[in-house]
């Protein structure tokens, strides 16, 4: 099921990317600069991928304390990513680049906004994992059951795959806008 969702998301963003390319043959087409805050959010999302990987490993080692720490760190990085995206939009708006200005700016807002929605889905899943982990690790017996539960392991694996996909998607989107800036100056 997750695979079909990720394929669908890929097709959505590839479709929007293709629409961007098809529309850029207009002589009035102006490429726009990527906001500085988007560079910071790129760094944050790359770090979050490493952090979610650490959480995953700590779960399988049944290191409760470290697992919670890495899970919370991933959650924090996800929230910081969202904040830097909003700051990036503010930076665009301050430079008089709005949704109504031109087609490239509309695409940048659309693509980054859609991506942000999918990051928020991942954050909701991280919050759920964090709450469940805190509840299930108070007692040693329940903690043992929690860390050996195959369903919990599968859920965490699915979250990990989703998070890495969203991270890679952002890297694709940033690369896409950089290449378009270089090609269509």
Secondary structure, DSSP 8 states (H G I E B T S, - for coil): -HHHHHHHHHHHHHHHHHHHHHHTTSTT-------HHHHHHHHHHHHHHHHHHHHHHHHHTT-HHHHHHHHHHHHHHHHHHHHHHHHHHHHHHHTT--TTT-HHHHHHHHHHHHHHHHHHHHHHHHHHHHHHHHHHTSSHHHHHHHHH-HHHHHHHHHHHHHHHHHHHHHHHHHHHHHHHHHH--
